[in-house]
Structures are given as structure tokens and as C-alpha cells.
Amino acid sequence: MGEIILKFDSVEEGSDARTALDGYKWKLAMWDLDQKLRSITKYGASVLTHDNQASGIEQDVAEKLREELRDILNGYNINLED
């Protein structure tokens, strides 16, 4: 892979620079959210109740949210597995 240089010249671009540098953190956060939703749908692990058993409704909602998350990421050409 070649060299990639990001250049931000002014104080006003500081926020853009931080966003560029934190991109991997956002990807990790989305990965963690996806895995949390996966554990609810696959293993029935609840995040809402103390007995650690997700209801069928929780599992259905988690599955729909996971699908929506992946659709949004795909719309931005982001793949969590890469």
C-alpha cells in the first residue's frame, strides 16, 4: 500500500482532523454494537433484564437493528469485516 497523507492547515480544520484520526474508533464502536446485537439475537443474552434472558421481542428488535446498522454502513461502503 502506498503512503496516504492527510493535511489540515488551520485551527478551524481541527475538528475534521480529529474525525479523520478517530475513524478506526468509530469502526470499533460499530463492531462492538453489532456484536452486542448479535449476542442478543443468537444467544438470547438480554441487556434489559437482570435474568440475562432476552424475550422474543428483544431478539426480534435486535435483529432488525442489526440489519439496519449494516444497511446504513453498506450505504457508506463500510464493511465491518474488513
QUICORKA-V331432 format. One record per pair of residues at least 24 apart in sequence whose C-alpha atoms are under 7 Angstrom apart, sorted by the first residue. I is the first residue (numbers start at 1). J is the second residue. If there is no record, write none. Layout:
# QUICORKA-V331432
I/J  I/J
This chain:
# QUICORKA-V331432
31/80  34/66  37/62  37/63  37/66
